Amino acid sequence: MAVESRFVVIRHGVEAKTFMDKKSADDYDKMLDMADNLADVFAKSPIELSDAVSEELSIYLAQHRDEVLIALLAKKPPQKAPVKKSTKKPVEKETDRASTK
């Protein structure tokens, strides 16, 4: 008999999603908390959004948290790794030496 551990995220009494590892479940739960907070911000705004649009938008923004923080200038964009230039001299091939003689 096999035993499996599963981690279930429950929101408002409803099973939202099941995960095989605790970290993924915690990350998903945190994302849903952020989405709830964003939905509260939208509810306080003068812009009228339907519940469905508010929910979709808040989940999208929570899932793309890093991009949102960069757009709000709260986080610096990742820097590209600098391209290293080779300091070695090119190796002369046998055919190159033969053609110069």
Secondary structure as GFF3:
##gff-version 3
##sequence-region A 1 101
A	DSSP	beta_strand	7	11	.	.	.	ID=ss1
A	DSSP	beta_strand	14	19	.	.	.	ID=ss2
A	DSSP	alpha_helix	22	44	.	.	.	ID=ss3
A	DSSP	alpha_helix	51	63	.	.	.	ID=ss4
A	DSSP	alpha_helix	65	71	.	.	.	ID=ss5
A	DSSP	alpha_helix	94	100	.	.	.	ID=ss6
###
